[in-house]
């Protein structure tokens, strides 16, 4: 018995070739997913044209510093939101961790102070995780309550006073540069890469995205949902504390209200970057772009002499527009899939 092998006629693409996307299609898909990167480039060019001082090394360094503080916390928030969770206690965690660093620095090494701050972030994140997972309090309510709890603890600790950071080595470490890039920004980039691998390449990340999409289905599939919930809050707390470490160094001090309202900037950067607010999808690259975009826009308002309270208007407008656009894109995808 003989078998015949059919080959495609000349000029006719094989099924494998048809399935393989071309370079143009790949670029269009990337542009569709990462349109915010184009917005960032256009914003930089426009601001630089209106105010050439935008391209000064000092100003660009300031933009990267501001993006770093938001971005470090936003990496943890990306994991949470991808899992369909939320944490509003960012400002409280930053305050407590920063005050701890400022308090112990005169008596210990920089490394020990940093480890203490990260440990505090992990413990406070654990508190949030236990409240949400086992006490069954909604994340919004639980973390709103712990926000005030942590802030109250910070004010009691300091008696409402500012705690100065007197260590010049600590300030040099947290505000130093490697080449032209600030140290906090390099740490932010490394953390964002780590966030990507956790979300996309690990069992833990797949579990987060699974119960972010459908928690009941994830539980029925046997995934360790409760353990993953607690752990992601712990990881997020460490990220928030890390942001506080660098913020305190930049400010050369720590106090209870040093990050009041900061959680809104963090959530805005994550959602505008493309992480689905309803869970199931997260993008670390989008978080980086979102943090940079808000830093550029806020810096532009300062350079243009616009009153600082307009920054709140701009942040809210961009956030609402991003959510609306994301909803339209999701609806369009569902319609195409139904066909």
Buried (B, 14 or more C-beta within 10 A) or exposed (E): EEEEEEEEEEEEEEEEEEEEEEEEEEEEEEEEBBBBBEBBEEBBEEBBEEBEEBEEEEBBBBBBBBBBBBBBBBBBBBBBBBBBBBBBBBBBBBBBBBBBBBBBBEEEEBEEBBEBBBBBBBBBBBBBBBBBBEEEBEBEEBBBBBBEBBBEBBBEBBEEEBBBBEBEEBBEBBBEBEEEBBBBBBBBBEBBBEBBEBBEEEEBBBBBBBBBBBBEEBBEEEBBBBEBBBBBBBBBBBBBBBBBBBBBBBBBBBBBEBBBEBBBBBBBBBBBBBBBBEBBBBBBBBBBBBBBBBBBBBBBBEBEEBEEEEBEEBBEEBBEEBBEBBEEBEEEEEEEEEE
